[in-house]
C-alpha cells in the first residue's frame, strides 16, 4: 500500500513539473522587450537559473546584463531565456524556446489597435 501511494505521489509530482514547464512557454510568449524585471517575474514566477555577468567568465556582449532561464518540456528545443539590463532593470532580449521576440508590442486600449515599437519600414516604390 505504501509503495502504491509513493508511486502515485511520484507521478503527480512529475506531471506538476511538466505542467509548469508547459506554462512557462505559454507565459514567455506574453513577455515584451522593455518590461521591467518585476513585471517579468510577475508573469513567469521566479527563474530556475540566474546568470549574472562575471568578468573574465561571461561573454563580452553580456556585460551589464543578467540572464534568467525557465525550463520547457523536453519536446521543445530550448529553455525560455530573458536578458535584463542591470542599470535600467528592463528587458533587452527574450527567447522563448529558441524563438526570439525582438519587438515590443503593447495594446493601445484607447484606439483599439496594438502599438509596436519595432522600426517602421519605408513604403515600397511603385512599380512602373
Secondary structure as the mmCIF struct_conf table of DSSP 4:
data_model
#
loop_
_struct_conf.conf_type_id
_struct_conf.id
_struct_conf.beg_label_comp_id
_struct_conf.beg_label_asym_id
_struct_conf.beg_label_seq_id
_struct_conf.end_label_comp_id
_struct_conf.end_label_asym_id
_struct_conf.end_label_seq_id
HELX_RH_AL_P HELX_RH_AL_P1 UNK A 2 UNK A 28
TURN_TY1_P TURN_TY1_P1 UNK A 29 UNK A 30
TURN_TY1_P TURN_TY1_P2 UNK A 33 UNK A 34
STRN STRN1 UNK A 36 UNK A 36
HELX_RH_AL_P HELX_RH_AL_P2 UNK A 37 UNK A 44
BEND BEND1 UNK A 46 UNK A 46
BEND BEND2 UNK A 48 UNK A 48
STRN STRN2 UNK A 49 UNK A 52
TURN_TY1_P TURN_TY1_P3 UNK A 55 UNK A 57
BEND BEND3 UNK A 58 UNK A 58
HELX_RH_3T_P HELX_RH_3T_P1 UNK A 60 UNK A 62
TURN_TY1_P TURN_TY1_P4 UNK A 63 UNK A 64
STRN STRN3 UNK A 65 UNK A 70
TURN_TY1_P TURN_TY1_P5 UNK A 74 UNK A 75
BEND BEND4 UNK A 76 UNK A 78
STRN STRN4 UNK A 80 UNK A 85
TURN_TY1_P TURN_TY1_P6 UNK A 86 UNK A 88
STRN STRN5 UNK A 90 UNK A 90
STRN STRN6 UNK A 91 UNK A 96
TURN_TY1_P TURN_TY1_P7 UNK A 97 UNK A 98
STRN STRN7 UNK A 99 UNK A 101
BEND BEND5 UNK A 103 UNK A 103
STRN STRN8 UNK A 105 UNK A 107
TURN_TY1_P TURN_TY1_P8 UNK A 109 UNK A 111
BEND BEND6 UNK A 112 UNK A 113
STRN STRN9 UNK A 114 UNK A 116
BEND BEND7 UNK A 118 UNK A 118
HELX_LH_PP_P HELX_LH_PP_P1 UNK A 119 UNK A 127
#
